Amino acid sequence: MCGQYTRAQPTATAQAHVGEPFTTAGLCFHRDGRDSVAWHGDRIGRGARQDTMVAILSVGAPRDLLLRPAPGGGTTVRRRSGTATSS
């Protein structure tokens, strides 16, 4: 069926590609490049105990993705809008 898929398909693809399934996903709508989410940490669920892969789909206006390690963990990582990485 064209245009229909289940959660099992992206989970299986992730499992084959990086060795673990998606357990969390996020959807972000940015009205403009100034929209953002406050710095936060995953303090509940699997992310509170170990590294975890999260799928994030951003729609709307382009906006950079910034990742900040926990205190003392290094420097902020910036992913320019329109780029992707598998690492």
C-alpha positions in Angstrom: 0.0 0.0 0.0 1.6 3.2 -1.2 2.3 5.8 1.6 1.5 3.5 4.5 4.0 1.9 6.8 4.2 0.7 10.3 6.6 1.4 13.2 8.2 -2.0 12.5 9.7 -0.8 9.2 11.9 2.1 10.5 12.7 0.1 13.6 14.0 -2.8 11.5 16.0 -0.5 9.3 17.6 1.2 12.3 18.3 -2.2 13.9 20.1 -3.4 10.7 22.0 -0.1 10.2 23.2 0.8 13.7 22.5 -2.3 15.8 19.7 -1.0 17.9 16.0 -0.2 17.4 14.3 3.2 17.6 12.8 3.5 21.1 12.0 7.2 20.9 11.1 9.7 18.2 10.4 13.4 18.1 8.6 15.7 15.7 9.6 19.4 15.7 7.8 22.2 13.9 9.8 25.4 13.5 7.9 28.5 12.5 11.1 30.3 11.8 14.9 30.0 12.6 14.3 31.5 16.1 12.1 28.7 17.4 13.9 26.4 19.8 13.6 24.0 22.7 15.3 24.8 26.0 18.4 22.8 26.9 17.2 19.6 28.5 18.4 16.2 29.3 16.6 12.8 29.1 16.0 12.1 32.8 13.4 9.4 32.4 13.3 6.1 30.5 16.2 4.5 28.8 18.0 7.8 28.1 18.4 8.4 31.8 20.5 5.2 32.2 22.4 4.7 28.9 23.0 6.3 25.5 20.0 5.8 23.2 19.2 6.6 19.6 16.4 9.1 19.0 14.8 9.8 15.6 14.0 13.5 15.2 12.0 14.8 12.3 12.0 18.6 11.9 9.6 20.4 9.6 9.0 24.0 8.8 11.7 26.6 8.7 15.4 25.5 8.7 17.0 25.5 12.1 20.4 24.1 13.3 20.4 21.2 15.8 22.6 21.7 18.8 23.6 18.9 21.2 25.3 19.6 24.5 26.9 16.9 26.5 26.1 16.6 30.2 28.1 18.9 32.4 31.8 18.3 32.1 31.3 16.1 29.0 32.8 18.3 26.2 31.7 20.9 23.8 28.4 21.6 22.0 27.9 19.9 18.7 26.1 21.8 15.9 24.4 20.1 13.0 23.6 22.6 10.3 20.1 22.5 8.8 19.9 20.2 5.8 22.8 17.9 6.9 22.5 14.4 8.3 24.8 12.0 10.0 24.6 8.3 10.8 27.1 8.5 13.7 
